[in-house]
Amino acid sequence: MNGFPAYTSVPARRTLATPQAAVRPSVRKTALAGSESLQPPPKPQKGVFPSGVREYVSRAFAEENSTSGIEKSAIEEKLKEIINDASTHGIMHTLDWDTHPLPQQIIQQEMVSSSLWREPSPWRETAALSLNQDATHNAFANATPPNKKRKSFETDPAENENDDASTPPWRKAAKKNGFEDRITFANQAAAERMEKRMRKFHGGKLDESSKLPATLEKRRQRFETGKVGHQSPFSPRDDTPASDIPEGPVLGTSQNLEKGYLRLTEPPRPETVRPLPVLRKTLDLLKTKWKNENNYSYICDQFKSLRQDLTVQHIKNDFTVMAYEIHARIALEKGDLGEYNQCQTQLRALYKQKLGGHPAEFLAYRILYFIYTCSRTDMNDVLADLTPADKTQPSVKHALEVRSSLALGNYHKFFQLYLDTPNMGAYIMDMFIVRERLAALATICRAYKQDVKIRFLTEELGFESDQDCVQFLCENGAPQQLFEEKDDGVRFLTAKVGSTFETAKAAASR
């Protein structure tokens, strides 16, 4: 029986030299033959372009072929795209580079094609697909050699249906998502981020079927204006011609005194914006209505609309300062800190331009507001920016004394300042007066034993009447039995309620 034994014979070692492994002649021959047949074919040398490509590049940058209106950077970008597409299709060595259109000629053709998008016509939608096709790809389509494998976007749909049964699953390209055409993005940056993720997922390559519409739209817009990378600042769904979009401030023509506030989602139209003379009449009307009707929701909406008309027309003068100051005072009166802060922020910028107004008044409001918010960082910034002239202003001086009395724990002086607040600072102090009254009550209960007069508490804590003082004590945990009628009036037993006000103080300071 012919065949190899079930073991490998090993000759006996007679020397200290390393023995040579014995290989069956037939096996060695088969292995060598297999290795020769499995050697990979020689790889093409990278980085070396054919002479036709090099001559084509030279002609592209020759002076006699230069075209006015097309920059060198655009030619370089298109040239790189042409060479990359030729390499991808495998026709680098077979394409007739001597007769192939130059990059500037292809760019001109694309610019002429893209100009058709500017004129609305019935065939615009049907021609969209053909206009978005790249001229370079069309030139390569006829030059593809028949013996090369075609990519998925080059095959005929009828042939794909016949080949589905014979093609293994791992050879089939992923089909385009049916919902891809329905995807919209908030802006171009979001679309580019999505396309970048898709490129990373596909290994850095995207065929035409998987390109996002944002890419094709970006290419169309780039050649539509003749500038690389130009993007329209407004939505592509807006049918307004670019020449109708105002670049500078809007000059309003509306004569309506009242207009509701709407957040702008498109460029403002002059017919919806009121000019400065009309805005002056509007402000007078709003002041009258506020005094007579006191309808804050209506007044706030009208003031926001007035401020918007000032902004879109770039109006910055004494009237602008007056409008923001009046709105800020009304917001303070109603406790609307959101609108007050918006007005305060704009007023700071307007005061730096020396447009008039009452900067000292609103500087004092800022100091009091930071006392309310307990913002030490902002308070230190304000104090660092104060000038000697600012410190002499009565309203600013009062606000600084309020801050000093609280820092020293002098509640007696603090409540005296509270009762003598200039302008509308009392509205801001009302926001933290409860907190400071509880802190003062906790101190009084520790210092005065066994009881104090209600009248004393009324004067020390800045109440308008004894009844208001008693109501405040009861609302913050003081029981009724701690009030005693005596010959000199009603007295409050402070010795038994100290812990109650300490707890209320801690809760108010959070």
Number of C-alpha atoms within 10 A of each C-alpha: 3 4 5 8 7 6 6 9 8 9 8 7 9 7 7 6 7 7 12 6 7 11 10 10 9 9 10 12 12 12 12 12 11 11 11 10 9 9 8 8 6 6 6 7 7 6 5 9 12 12 11 16 18 13 12 21 18 11 16 21 16 10 9 8 12 16 12 7 10 15 14 14 10 16 20 16 11 18 20 14 15 20 17 13 16 20 12 11 19 15 17 18 14 13 17 13 18 12 8 14 14 20 24 24 18 20 20 16 13 21 17 13 17 21 13 15 17 10 7 10 9 7 8 14 10 9 12 13 9 9 16 15 13 15 17 21 14 10 14 17 11 8 14 18 15 7 6 10 12 12 11 16 10 11 11 9 11 8 9 13 9 10 12 12 9 7 11 9 10 7 8 12 9 11 9 11 10 7 7 12 10 8 9 12 11 8 11 15 11 13 17 16 11 14 19 13 12 17 16 11 11 12 9 10 12 15 11 12 12 17 16 18 16 19 14 15 13 17 18 19 20 18 20 20 15 17 14 15 12 14 13 11 8 14 12 11 6 9 8 11 8 12 7 7 14 13 9 9 14 22 19 20 15 16 14 15 17 19 17 12 16 10 8 8 8 10 13 18 15 17 14 14 25 27 21 19 9 17 24 16 13 20 20 11 13 18 14 12 15 14 9 9 10 13 11 16 8 14 19 20 15 21 22 21 20 26 18 18 23 24 14 18 19 14 15 13 15 14 18 24 22 17 21 23 22 15 23 23 20 19 20 21 17 11 15 15 16 12 17 20 16 13 22 21 11 14 24 14 12 20 16 10 11 11 18 15 20 13 20 19 19 22 20 23 24 21 24 26 21 18 20 16 12 12 12 11 9 15 18 12 10 14 12 9 9 12 9 8 9 16 16 12 14 14 22 25 14 22 25 16 15 24 16 14 16 15 10 9 14 13 21 15 15 23 22 15 18 19 13 12 17 16 13 17 25 19 18 21 19 13 14 17 19 17 18 20 20 25 20 22 24 21 16 19 23 15 12 12 12 13 17 18 19 21 19 13 20 17 16 19 24 18 18 11 12 17 12 11 19 19 11 16 17 12 9 15 13 21 11 11 8 15 18 14 10 9 6 7 10 14 20 25 20 23 17 14 18 18 13 16 24 19 14 17 21 12 11 14 13 6
